[in-house]
Amino acid sequence: MKQTPEEIAHANLAFGAYFAKTLSILGVEKIFFSPGSRSTPMVIGVERYSDIDLIPVLDERTAAFLALGQSKRKKQPVGLICTSGSALTHWFPAVTEASHSGIPLLLFSADRPPELQNCGAGQTIDQQNIFGNFVRQFHQLEVPQTNGNYRDHLVTVLKSAYQKSLDVNPGPVHINFPFREPLLSESASDIDFDLTGFLTEHTANIYPHSPTEISKIISSSEKLLIIAGQYVEKNHLKQLYSKEVPVICDSLSSIRNTDDASLILRYENLLRDQHFTQKAKPDSIIILGPLPTSKTLRKWIENTSSKRISIEPRGIKVDPLSGESIDCQISFDQLSEIDIPTQEPGWLDYWQNAEEKINSKMTNAFSDELTLFEGKLAYLLSLHLPDRSNLFVANSMPIRDIEWFWQKKTSNRKLFGNRGVNGIDGTLGTAIGIAHESEHPSFLLTGDLAFLHDSNAMLFAKQFKGSLTIFVINNEGGGIFEHLPISGEPEFEKCFATPQNFDLSKLCSTFGIKYSLETSWSQIIEKIEKPIAAGIEIIEIPTNRKKDREIRQKLLSLSTDTDA
């Protein structure tokens, strides 16, 4: 039976109410949305009928990266709402990053009804399964109805989506909602909010492998090495630090915020040192989550012929290297249950002594002025970042400088990055998302191109609540390309470095953001130790990418040889 306009409008409003109330009960706290007409039932539902924080963002792409940043920090699903047509396509970069990083996002797209599909209707594309395999689940709902069956189905789908986003392999989930006009009703009568019966506790994940099985695999290993990915935390390994096993960790792992002697941070130098690598071959390697960015580390692992055990709680393969690895699926909380066999005498000592030699040389090098070498900023951040602060690191050179030059220091700082697909897109938006409403100061380390690529995220500055200090390393182009053979070719500047002519001070002024240009290390240290109390501050640091490449090469060539 054909619905009247009044019935359609009431069904849309009832949908919005059930949609909002269900998400609120499930535990959703924030939804970012971009303005649009077709999404009215969802937006009005959340704003009127829930306590969810509904945050408007002009640009869908920025909204998605803001949601990604929030979810990274809070470790819970964050929602996104958009209108129909091209709107949701702007989510794609953030969705791919969330998919590969295992970050839960709830994607709620509005759509035209079936009768307006494939007929040239405005603002209409085929939105079904548009994100393909980058989402953990996709649901296509029918247009809202006033009957109880539709309500029950809606609640069931939302519950399933929420749980799936937090599954063993967390990630984004997409639900597409078609709406007929009129989109809004003035009456909210006869809307029953009793949804308790439809919501149950999320069942605990069951892992197919056990620590006992892993213990058997490594039972005869006398030269064991642990490589910890970015999602491994300090508490996961605290039981293993006394086992005389060297630990290499990802640049973003919280393990870096400790001074434990087992921790090896100068592995980029050590694994380039032939004298060291001749004696440092492990018989087994336990890899916890995705590998660090270092190509040197990956190449060395392949050349060791060591037994590799890859542990990934999400149940996906994350070891991209040649040769066989044993894939195990347990939670990182279970690592303490693994029995580590007695190690060969001097095994850890050899790594520690080599680490100390390199670190002493590097500390001496950084004690010099080094002009405005951009890698020194990573070094200083490791020493001077306030306790409990957040640091988001852009891809390309910043993440590598953190990996190469970060120093040990016990603290509760948190490091973040978009390492799922390693793009520079969404850098600023994700950092703002992490910092927004955080109780502690946040920082962003980025290059000029990554910053400009996402500069429209500054539109959120007036809504931003928190403290975010942004260090923009301006080396006039893509510094990472200087490390490639192409850097010596005549086409390099135009086709690869792509320097941009822009005035960052004027850009900041346009958005009402505090700005300063700093060329003194003492002033930069002060900006780190005493960040802005509230709002966003951008600090531009000019560097020379060609000189930086030379300095990096010298620092990374430091060896265990006392004369080198």
C-alpha positions as CSV (number, residue, x, y, z in Angstrom):
1,M,0.0,0.0,0.0
2,K,1.3,3.4,-1.0
3,Q,2.3,5.6,1.9
4,T,0.9,9.1,2.3
5,P,3.3,12.0,2.7
6,E,2.4,12.2,6.4
7,E,3.1,8.5,6.8
8,I,6.4,8.8,5.1
9,A,7.5,11.8,7.2
10,H,6.4,10.0,10.4
11,A,8.3,6.8,9.4
12,N,11.4,8.9,8.8
13,L,11.2,10.6,12.2
14,A,10.5,7.3,14.0
15,F,13.5,5.8,12.1
16,G,15.7,8.7,13.4
17,A,14.5,8.2,16.9
18,Y,15.1,4.4,16.9
19,F,18.4,4.9,15.1
20,A,19.7,7.4,17.6
21,K,18.4,5.7,20.7
22,T,19.8,2.3,19.7
23,L,23.3,3.7,19.0
24,S,23.2,5.5,22.3
25,I,22.4,2.3,24.2
26,L,25.1,0.4,22.4
27,G,27.7,2.9,23.6
28,V,28.3,5.3,20.6
29,E,29.4,8.6,22.1
30,K,30.3,10.7,19.0
31,I,29.1,11.0,15.4
32,F,30.7,13.4,12.9
33,F,28.5,14.5,10.1
34,S,28.6,16.7,7.0
35,P,25.6,18.8,6.1
36,G,23.1,17.4,3.5
37,S,19.4,17.1,3.0
38,R,18.9,13.3,2.5
39,S,20.5,12.4,5.8
40,T,18.0,14.6,7.7
41,P,16.2,11.7,9.5
42,M,19.5,10.5,11.0
43,V,20.8,13.9,12.0
44,I,17.6,15.1,13.6
45,G,17.2,11.7,15.3
46,V,20.6,11.9,16.9
47,E,20.3,15.6,17.8
48,R,16.7,15.3,19.3
49,Y,16.6,11.8,20.8
50,S,20.0,10.9,22.1
51,D,22.9,12.2,24.2
52,I,25.4,11.4,21.4
53,D,27.7,14.3,20.6
54,L,26.8,15.2,17.1
55,I,29.6,17.2,15.5
56,P,29.2,19.1,12.1
57,V,32.1,19.1,9.7
58,L,31.9,20.8,6.3
59,D,34.1,18.4,4.4
60,E,33.3,14.6,4.4
61,R,36.9,13.7,4.0
62,T,38.0,15.7,7.0
63,A,35.0,14.3,9.0
64,A,36.1,10.8,8.3
65,F,39.7,11.4,9.4
66,L,38.5,13.2,12.5
67,A,36.4,10.1,13.4
68,L,39.4,7.9,12.7
69,G,41.5,10.0,15.1
70,Q,38.8,9.9,17.8
71,S,38.5,6.1,17.4
72,K,42.2,5.6,17.6
73,R,42.5,7.5,20.9
74,K,39.3,6.3,22.6
75,K,39.4,2.7,21.1
76,Q,35.7,2.6,20.5
77,P,33.5,2.9,17.5
78,V,32.8,6.5,16.2
79,G,30.0,7.2,13.8
80,L,29.9,9.1,10.5
81,I,26.8,10.4,8.7
82,C,26.6,11.8,5.2
83,T,24.1,12.6,2.5
84,S,23.7,10.7,-0.8
85,G,25.7,10.9,-4.0
86,S,29.4,11.7,-4.0
87,A,29.5,12.5,-0.3
88,L,30.4,9.1,1.0
89,T,33.1,8.7,-1.7
90,H,35.1,11.3,0.3
91,W,35.3,8.9,3.2
92,F,37.2,6.3,1.1
93,P,40.8,7.3,2.2
94,A,39.9,7.1,5.9
95,V,38.0,3.9,5.4
96,T,40.9,2.2,3.8
97,E,43.2,3.4,6.6
98,A,40.7,2.2,9.2
99,S,40.4,-1.1,7.5
100,H,44.1,-1.8,7.4
101,S,44.7,-0.4,10.9
102,G,41.9,-2.2,12.5
103,I,40.1,0.9,13.7
104,P,36.3,0.6,14.3
105,L,34.1,3.1,12.4
106,L,30.3,3.1,11.8
107,L,29.5,4.5,8.4
108,F,25.9,5.7,8.0
109,S,25.2,6.9,4.5
110,A,21.8,8.3,3.3
111,D,20.6,7.3,-0.1
112,R,17.8,8.0,-2.6
113,P,14.9,5.4,-2.6
114,P,14.9,2.6,-5.2
115,E,12.5,4.4,-7.6
116,L,15.2,7.2,-8.0
117,Q,18.0,4.8,-8.8
118,N,19.4,4.4,-12.3
119,C,17.2,7.1,-13.8
120,G,19.3,10.2,-13.8
121,A,18.0,11.5,-10.5
122,G,20.3,14.2,-9.0
123,Q,22.8,13.4,-6.3
124,T,22.4,9.7,-6.8
125,I,25.0,7.0,-7.4
126,D,25.1,3.3,-6.7
127,Q,26.1,3.3,-3.0
128,Q,25.7,-0.4,-2.3
129,N,29.0,-2.2,-1.4
130,I,30.8,0.9,-2.5
131,F,33.7,0.3,-0.1
132,G,34.1,-3.3,-1.2
133,N,36.3,-5.4,1.0
134,F,37.5,-2.4,3.0
135,V,34.5,-2.8,5.4
136,R,33.9,-5.7,7.7
137,Q,30.2,-5.7,6.9
138,F,27.7,-4.0,4.7
139,H,24.0,-3.6,5.2
140,Q,21.4,-2.2,2.8
141,L,18.1,-1.3,4.5
142,E,14.7,-0.6,3.0
143,V,13.1,2.7,3.2
144,P,11.7,3.4,6.7
145,Q,8.3,1.9,7.6
146,T,6.0,2.5,10.6
147,N,5.6,-1.2,11.4
148,G,7.3,-3.0,14.2
149,N,9.1,-5.4,11.9
150,Y,11.1,-2.6,10.4
151,R,12.0,-1.3,13.9
152,D,13.1,-4.7,15.0
153,H,15.3,-5.2,11.9
154,L,16.9,-1.8,12.2
155,V,17.9,-2.5,15.8
156,T,19.2,-5.9,14.9
157,V,21.3,-4.4,12.0
158,L,22.7,-1.6,14.2
159,K,23.6,-4.1,17.0
160,S,25.3,-6.4,14.5
161,A,27.3,-3.5,12.9
162,Y,28.5,-2.3,16.3
163,Q,29.6,-5.7,17.3
164,K,31.3,-6.4,14.0
165,S,33.3,-3.2,14.2
166,L,34.8,-4.5,17.5
167,D,35.3,-8.1,16.4
168,V,38.5,-10.0,16.5
169,N,39.5,-8.1,13.4
170,P,38.0,-4.6,14.1
171,G,37.3,-2.1,11.4
172,P,34.7,0.0,9.6
173,V,31.1,-1.2,8.9
174,H,28.8,0.4,6.4
175,I,25.0,0.8,6.5
176,N,23.2,2.4,3.6
177,F,19.8,4.0,4.4
178,P,17.4,5.1,1.6
179,F,14.8,7.8,2.5
180,R,11.7,9.1,0.6
181,E,10.5,12.6,0.9
182,P,9.2,14.4,2.9
183,L,12.2,13.8,5.1
184,L,10.9,15.3,8.3
185,S,7.7,15.2,10.4
186,E,6.5,17.7,13.0
187,S,5.0,15.0,15.2
188,A,6.9,12.6,17.3
189,S,4.0,10.8,18.8
190,D,3.7,7.0,19.2
191,I,7.4,6.4,19.2
192,D,8.3,3.6,21.7
193,F,11.9,3.8,23.0
194,D,11.9,0.5,24.9
195,L,14.7,-1.3,23.1
196,T,16.2,-3.2,26.0
197,G,15.1,-6.6,24.8
198,F,17.1,-6.2,21.5
199,L,20.5,-5.4,23.1
200,T,22.8,-7.9,24.7
201,E,26.4,-7.9,25.9
202,H,29.0,-8.4,23.2
203,T,30.3,-12.0,23.5
204,A,34.0,-12.5,24.2
205,N,36.3,-13.4,21.3
206,I,37.5,-17.0,21.2
207,Y,41.0,-17.4,19.8
208,P,41.8,-20.6,17.9
209,H,45.5,-20.7,19.1
210,S,46.9,-20.8,22.6
211,P,50.1,-19.6,24.4
212,T,50.8,-23.3,25.1
213,E,51.1,-24.1,21.4
214,I,53.4,-21.1,20.9
215,S,55.5,-22.2,23.8
216,K,56.0,-25.6,22.2
217,I,57.1,-24.0,18.9
218,I,59.9,-22.0,20.6
219,S,60.8,-24.5,23.3
220,S,64.3,-25.1,21.9
221,S,65.0,-21.5,20.9
222,E,68.2,-20.2,22.6
223,K,68.5,-17.0,20.6
224,L,65.0,-15.5,20.5
225,L,64.1,-12.1,19.2
226,I,60.8,-10.2,19.8
227,I,59.6,-7.6,17.3
228,A,56.6,-5.6,18.7
229,G,54.2,-3.8,16.4
230,Q,52.5,-0.5,17.1
231,Y,49.5,-1.9,19.0
232,V,51.6,-3.8,21.5
233,E,51.6,-1.9,24.8
234,K,54.0,-1.9,27.7
235,N,51.9,-4.0,30.0
236,H,51.8,-6.8,27.3
237,L,55.5,-7.4,27.6
238,K,56.2,-6.6,31.2
239,Q,56.4,-10.4,32.1
240,L,58.9,-11.0,29.3
241,Y,61.5,-8.2,30.1
242,S,63.2,-10.5,32.6
243,K,63.6,-13.4,30.1
244,E,66.9,-12.1,28.6
245,V,65.3,-11.6,25.2
246,P,66.0,-8.4,23.0
247,V,62.9,-6.5,22.0
248,I,62.7,-4.4,18.8
249,C,59.5,-2.3,18.6
250,D,57.6,-0.2,16.1
251,S,58.1,3.5,16.1
252,L,54.5,4.0,17.4
253,S,54.5,1.4,20.1
254,S,54.0,2.6,23.7
255,I,56.9,0.2,24.6
256,R,59.2,3.1,23.4
257,N,58.1,5.0,26.5
258,T,60.2,2.9,28.8
259,D,63.9,2.7,29.6
260,D,63.9,-1.1,29.9
261,A,67.3,-2.6,29.1
262,S,65.8,-5.3,26.8
263,L,64.5,-2.6,24.4
264,I,66.6,-2.1,21.3
265,L,65.9,1.2,19.5
266,R,69.0,1.6,17.3
267,Y,68.3,-1.4,15.2
268,E,68.5,0.6,11.9
269,N,72.1,1.3,12.7
270,L,72.9,-2.2,14.1
271,L,71.4,-4.1,11.1
272,R,73.4,-2.0,8.7
273,D,76.6,-3.0,10.6
274,Q,78.0,-6.2,9.0
275,H,80.2,-6.8,12.1
276,F,77.1,-6.9,14.3
277,T,74.9,-8.9,12.0
278,Q,77.4,-11.7,11.7
279,K,76.8,-12.6,15.4
280,A,73.3,-11.4,15.9
281,K,71.3,-13.9,13.9
282,P,68.4,-15.3,16.0
283,D,67.1,-18.8,15.7
284,S,63.5,-17.7,16.2
285,I,61.7,-14.4,15.9
286,I,58.3,-13.6,17.4
287,I,56.6,-10.9,15.5
288,L,53.7,-9.2,17.3
289,G,51.3,-7.5,14.8
290,P,52.5,-5.7,11.7
291,L,56.2,-5.2,11.2
292,P,57.9,-1.8,11.7
293,T,58.5,0.4,8.6
294,S,62.2,-0.3,8.4
295,K,63.2,-1.8,5.1
296,T,66.6,-2.6,6.6
297,L,64.9,-4.7,9.3
298,R,62.7,-6.6,6.8
299,K,65.6,-7.4,4.5
300,W,67.7,-8.6,7.5
301,I,64.9,-10.9,8.8
302,E,64.6,-12.5,5.3
303,N,68.3,-13.2,5.3
304,T,68.5,-14.7,8.8
305,S,66.6,-17.9,7.9
306,S,65.1,-17.7,11.4
307,K,61.9,-19.5,12.4
308,R,59.2,-16.8,12.4
309,I,56.1,-16.8,14.6
310,S,53.6,-14.1,13.6
311,I,51.0,-13.3,16.3
312,E,48.0,-11.2,15.2
313,P,44.9,-11.0,17.4
314,R,42.8,-9.9,14.4
315,G,43.3,-13.2,12.7
316,I,44.8,-11.8,9.5
317,K,48.1,-12.3,7.8
318,V,50.5,-9.4,8.5
319,D,53.8,-10.9,7.6
320,P,54.6,-9.8,4.1
321,L,58.1,-11.3,3.9
322,S,59.2,-14.2,1.8
323,G,59.6,-17.6,3.5
324,E,57.2,-19.3,5.8
325,S,55.9,-17.9,9.0
326,I,53.7,-19.6,11.6
327,D,50.5,-17.5,12.0
328,C,49.0,-17.6,15.5
329,Q,45.9,-15.8,16.8
330,I,46.0,-14.9,20.4
331,S,45.4,-11.6,22.2
332,F,48.4,-9.6,23.3
333,D,47.1,-9.9,26.9
334,Q,48.0,-13.6,26.7
335,L,51.7,-13.0,25.9
336,S,52.6,-13.4,29.5
337,E,51.4,-17.0,29.3
338,I,54.1,-18.0,26.8
339,D,57.0,-19.9,28.3
340,I,60.3,-18.4,27.2
341,P,63.1,-21.0,27.2
342,T,66.5,-20.2,28.8
343,Q,68.5,-18.1,26.4
344,E,72.1,-18.5,25.4
345,P,74.4,-16.7,27.8
346,G,75.4,-13.3,26.5
347,W,72.6,-13.2,23.9
348,L,70.9,-10.1,25.3
349,D,74.1,-8.6,26.4
350,Y,75.5,-8.6,22.9
351,W,72.5,-6.6,21.7
352,Q,72.5,-4.3,24.7
353,N,76.3,-3.5,24.4
354,A,75.9,-2.7,20.7
355,E,72.9,-0.6,21.4
356,E,74.8,1.4,24.0
357,K,77.7,2.1,21.6
358,I,75.5,3.4,18.8
359,N,73.3,5.4,21.2
360,S,76.4,7.1,22.8
361,K,77.6,8.2,19.3
362,M,74.1,9.4,18.4
363,T,73.7,11.3,21.6
364,N,77.0,13.1,21.0
365,A,75.9,13.9,17.4
366,F,72.6,15.4,18.6
367,S,74.3,17.4,21.3
368,D,75.8,19.5,18.4
369,E,73.6,22.2,16.9
370,L,73.2,20.3,13.6
371,T,71.6,23.5,12.2
372,L,67.9,22.8,11.7
373,F,68.2,19.1,10.9
374,E,64.6,17.9,10.9
375,G,65.5,14.5,12.4
376,K,66.6,16.3,15.6
377,L,63.0,17.4,16.2
378,A,62.1,13.7,16.6
379,Y,65.0,13.3,19.0
380,L,63.9,16.3,21.1
381,L,60.3,15.2,21.1
382,S,61.3,11.9,22.7
383,L,63.1,13.8,25.5
384,H,60.8,16.7,26.1
385,L,57.2,15.7,25.4
386,P,55.0,16.2,28.5
387,D,53.9,13.0,30.3
388,R,50.5,11.7,29.2
389,S,50.6,13.7,26.0
390,N,49.5,12.5,22.5
391,L,51.8,12.6,19.5
392,F,50.5,11.9,16.0
393,V,53.3,11.3,13.4
394,A,52.8,11.9,9.7
395,N,54.0,9.4,7.1
396,S,57.0,9.7,4.9
397,M,60.1,11.2,6.7
398,P,58.5,12.1,10.1
399,I,57.6,8.5,11.0
400,R,61.1,7.3,9.9
401,D,62.8,10.0,12.0
402,I,60.8,8.8,15.0
403,E,61.9,5.2,14.2
404,W,65.5,6.1,13.9
405,F,66.1,8.8,16.4
406,W,63.6,8.4,19.3
407,Q,65.3,7.9,22.7
408,K,64.3,5.8,25.6
409,K,62.4,7.5,28.4
410,T,59.8,6.1,30.9
411,S,56.5,8.0,30.5
412,N,52.9,7.6,29.7
413,R,52.9,9.3,26.4
414,K,50.9,7.9,23.5
415,L,52.1,7.8,19.8
416,F,49.7,7.6,16.8
417,G,50.0,7.4,13.1
418,N,48.1,6.2,10.0
419,R,50.2,3.2,9.2
420,G,47.4,1.0,7.8
421,V,48.0,2.2,4.2
422,N,50.7,4.7,5.0
423,G,49.2,7.7,3.1
424,I,49.7,11.4,3.7
425,D,46.0,12.1,3.3
426,G,44.1,13.0,6.4
427,T,47.1,13.8,8.5
428,L,45.8,17.0,10.0
429,G,42.2,15.7,10.3
430,T,43.3,12.6,12.2
431,A,45.5,14.6,14.5
432,I,42.7,17.0,15.3
433,G,40.4,14.0,15.9
434,I,42.9,12.6,18.4
435,A,43.3,15.9,20.2
436,H,39.6,17.0,20.2
437,E,38.4,16.9,23.8
438,S,41.5,15.1,25.0
439,E,42.3,15.9,28.6
440,H,46.0,16.0,27.8
441,P,48.0,18.1,25.3
442,S,48.5,16.7,21.8
443,F,51.1,17.2,19.1
444,L,51.5,16.6,15.4
445,L,54.8,16.1,13.6
446,T,54.3,16.6,9.9
447,G,56.0,17.7,6.7
448,D,54.8,20.6,4.5
449,L,53.3,18.4,1.8
450,A,51.3,16.2,4.2
451,F,50.1,19.3,6.0
452,L,49.0,21.1,2.8
453,H,47.3,17.9,1.5
454,D,44.9,18.1,4.4
455,S,44.8,21.8,5.1
456,N,41.0,22.1,4.8
457,A,40.9,20.3,8.2
458,M,41.7,23.7,9.7
459,L,38.1,24.6,9.1
460,F,37.4,22.6,12.3
461,A,39.5,25.0,14.3
462,K,36.6,27.0,15.6
463,Q,34.9,23.9,17.0
464,F,38.0,22.3,18.3
465,K,38.3,21.8,22.1
466,G,41.7,20.8,23.4
467,S,45.4,21.6,23.0
468,L,47.1,20.7,19.7
469,T,50.7,21.9,18.8
470,I,51.6,21.3,15.2
471,F,55.2,21.2,14.1
472,V,55.4,21.7,10.3
473,I,58.7,20.8,8.9
474,N,59.0,22.9,5.8
475,N,61.7,21.5,3.6
476,E,60.0,22.8,0.4
477,G,58.8,19.5,-1.0
478,G,58.9,15.8,-0.5
479,G,62.0,15.1,1.6
480,I,61.6,11.3,1.5
481,F,62.2,11.3,-2.3
482,E,65.7,12.7,-1.7
483,H,66.6,9.3,-0.4
484,L,65.8,7.7,-3.8
485,P,68.2,7.3,-6.8
486,I,65.9,9.5,-8.9
487,S,67.0,12.5,-6.7
488,G,70.0,13.1,-8.9
489,E,68.0,13.3,-12.1
490,P,67.0,16.6,-13.8
491,E,63.3,15.8,-13.6
492,F,63.4,15.4,-9.8
493,E,62.3,18.8,-8.6
494,K,59.3,19.1,-10.9
495,C,58.1,15.5,-10.9
496,F,59.0,14.2,-7.4
497,A,60.0,16.9,-4.9
498,T,57.1,19.1,-6.0
499,P,57.9,22.1,-3.9
500,Q,54.9,24.3,-3.0
501,N,55.0,28.1,-2.9
502,F,52.8,29.1,0.1
503,D,52.8,31.4,3.1
504,L,51.9,29.3,6.1
505,S,51.5,32.4,8.3
506,K,48.8,33.8,6.0
507,L,47.1,30.4,5.8
508,C,47.0,30.2,9.6
509,S,45.7,33.8,9.8
510,T,42.8,32.9,7.5
511,F,41.7,30.2,9.9
512,G,42.4,32.2,13.1
513,I,45.1,29.8,14.2
514,K,48.2,30.8,16.2
515,Y,51.4,30.7,14.2
516,S,55.1,31.1,14.7
517,L,58.3,30.5,12.7
518,E,61.1,29.0,14.9
519,T,64.8,28.6,14.0
520,S,66.2,28.1,17.5
521,W,66.3,24.7,19.2
522,S,65.9,26.3,22.6
523,Q,62.6,28.0,21.4
524,I,61.4,24.7,19.9
525,I,62.1,22.8,23.2
526,E,60.1,25.5,25.0
527,K,57.2,24.9,22.6
528,I,57.3,21.2,23.3
529,E,57.6,21.5,27.1
530,K,55.0,24.3,27.4
531,P,52.3,23.6,24.7
532,I,49.4,25.9,24.1
533,A,46.8,25.7,26.9
534,A,43.8,25.6,24.6
535,G,43.4,25.7,20.8
536,I,45.7,25.0,17.9
537,E,49.2,26.4,17.4
538,I,51.3,25.8,14.3
539,I,55.1,26.1,14.5
540,E,56.9,26.2,11.1
541,I,60.5,24.9,11.1
542,P,62.4,25.6,7.9
543,T,64.9,22.9,6.9
544,N,67.0,21.9,3.9
545,R,66.1,18.5,2.6
546,K,69.3,17.9,0.7
547,K,71.5,18.7,3.8
548,D,69.1,16.6,5.9
549,R,69.7,13.6,3.6
550,E,73.4,13.9,4.1
551,I,73.1,14.2,7.9
552,R,70.7,11.2,8.0
553,Q,73.2,9.1,6.0
554,K,76.0,9.9,8.4
555,L,73.9,9.2,11.5
556,L,72.5,5.9,10.2
557,S,76.0,4.8,9.2
558,L,77.3,5.0,12.9
559,S,78.5,1.5,13.7
560,T,79.6,-0.5,16.7
561,D,83.2,0.0,15.6
562,T,84.7,2.4,18.1
563,D,86.4,4.2,15.3
564,A,83.3,4.8,13.2
